[in-house]
Amino acid sequence: MLEEASGLDAAAQAADADAVATQRAIDTMRGLVTRRVAGEPLQYVLGSWSFWGLDLLVDRRVLIPRPETEVVAQVAIEEVRRLGERVGRVDPWAGALTHYAVADLGTGSGALALALAASLPDAEVWATDASDAALDVARANAAGSGTTAARVRIEAGSWFEALPEELRGRLLLVVSNPPYVSEPEFATLPAEVADWEPRGALVSGPTGLEAIEAILAEAPRWLAPAGAVVLELAPHQAIDATARARAAGFASVTVLTDLAGKDRVLVARCVA
Ligand SMILES: C[S@@+](CC[C@H](N)C(=O)[O-])C[C@H]1O[C@@H](n2cnc3c(N)ncnc32)[C@H](O)[C@@H]1O
């Protein structure tokens, strides 16, 4: 917050520790501290947060992007590499030519979609959400992401309903960090989450598995023959989600762990 208020990073502050703060910086700092003391998450107070090296606008319209979700981005990008596509930071001088499509369902701030666009130079990236308010944030973040935005398409609607029919059978990858908290679990969340982040970004329904199930059931109709789904989940959902992926017809289903060693990312492949 001090960096934000003063406009100086930590090193610059240390180098000039005796400098007298301006009245404007003091007023800004007071405003930030007041919000933080009221329990507002730091990320909303600052108005931006880093995800996959991207500086994303975040406010109460969207979930705050989490470190676990960076693991989801990494797994998704590795899946695309496994399928033989080029992976790596985009050359800013490259054109916007694409030869395959991927989708991020429930994009929120656009975190996963923009990470994929930044790291998959030949991908057309579809980003969808049921919340129009969230999509306004995703659009602002896409606009701020430079040349990659030319390959990102943002659409409103529930899961696959947001996508155009011509994408059926063409998606190389579907990635999602869907809501996966159950209604009873919502009551146990810390106030800093439950009182501030959008309920529709957190809660899936009575069991918490509703969104995961809906995406897995519909995905085979939208994936290319060798395509894959990469989904974030809660560790205690790994067994049930795996069963649902098998029931939907996926040939290979695995669950990978996050940086804390907890089951977090389901990978379901059409071809083993
Ligand atoms: C857990 S948040 C994830 C946001 C972002 N992808 C991230 O990882 O930071 C889930 C997102 O799914 C969206 N969502 C909830 N129900 C949906 C539905 N039926 N169809 C599409 N998106 C939905 C919410 O609005 C929210 O933005």
The ligand as a Gaussian input file, in Angstrom:
#p B3LYP/6-31G(d) Opt

LIG

0 1
 C      -13.697000     -19.414000      -9.297000
 S      -14.103000     -18.083000     -10.396000
 C      -12.706000     -18.185000     -11.516000
 C      -12.316000     -16.896000     -12.154000
 C      -11.004000     -16.963000     -12.940000
 N      -11.064000     -17.995000     -13.977000
 C       -9.847000     -17.244000     -12.022000
 O       -9.373000     -18.391000     -12.008000
 O       -9.390000     -16.347000     -11.301000
 C      -15.432000     -18.828000     -11.322000
 C      -15.999000     -17.963000     -12.436000
 O      -17.050000     -18.739000     -13.064000
 C      -18.121000     -17.879000     -13.365000
 N      -19.349000     -18.673000     -13.472000
 C      -20.177000     -19.115000     -12.492000
 N      -21.180000     -19.840000     -13.008000
 C      -20.998000     -19.858000     -14.358000
 C      -21.709000     -20.459000     -15.447000
 N      -22.810000     -21.160000     -15.252000
 N      -21.216000     -20.271000     -16.682000
 C      -20.082000     -19.547000     -16.890000
 N      -19.368000     -18.959000     -15.900000
 C      -19.827000     -19.113000     -14.648000
 C      -18.140000     -16.851000     -12.236000
 O      -18.830000     -15.690000     -12.614000
 C      -16.644000     -16.664000     -12.000000
 O      -16.138000     -15.598000     -12.762000

